[in-house]
């Protein structure tokens, strides 16, 4: 199955370095430069002319795109990436799965910041949440081999700050827009806890276009939420599909630029043609894209 939704992560001039780092840290991972800035860019982007624009990192078959840009945005824990260390991936050897989790944790924590200590918790015998040296958040969990199988990497959306309490509503809304979609397991907060109300989502799962996501309402008081630091890129077959997702999702006119938008919860999306690479090879394509809000294929 091709990956329709690709998380994009914003980096401050070091996407190449980060790609090499992730290719070394993660099992079955590769990093490839897939796009460069043209030589003729606007003056405010002059330092990037001819340099790397995006790096694709593929981790166990799951694609992430690293955007090489400036310091305008930075990822934060509102979007993190769950890493499921399932013993079944290690021939049922729980000790081997735990050892690989610990090894990956050590690499990600080196130069990073621990958000939840690597330890035993009621929901897992081995779990930790860490922000790596680039500000990207990862949750590592040793899963139970008798549980439902899940991909190694799953993006998680944390609804906190101005988006607090919207996890269930957002999952239902997103699921209404995509094919092969739906809301799965949900564990609720049994009572008021910090910023979360009883009945809010403590942990939940949903699928979009056959891809797994997880979500939660944050129990912690926080002043941050979603930003362009992490966006979800949707690859569309044609203009009708671009129009469908754009019209349904966009909610912040000031955020509309070059195919980017922000939805009603503040989450950033990029709605792009599936053949964007080919379109960008056409004469003047970059300059034309910079003038667009919603991308219009015919205008390339």
Secondary structure, DSSP 8 states (H G I E B T S, - for coil): ---SEEEEEEEES-HHHHHHHHHHHSTTEEEEEEEE--SS--GGGGGGTTSEEEEEEEETTEEEEEEEE-SS----TTEEEEEEEEGGGGTT-HHHHHHHHHHHHHHHHTTSEEEEEEEEETTEEEEEEEE-TTS-EEEEEEE-TTS----SEEEEEEE-GGGTT-HHHHHHHHHHHSSS-EEEEEEE-SS-BTTB-TTSEEEEEEEETTEEEEEEE--S--S----TTEEEEEEESSHHHHHHHHHHH---GGG-BTTEEE-TTS-EEEEEETTHHHHTTSTTHHHHHHH-SS--GGG-
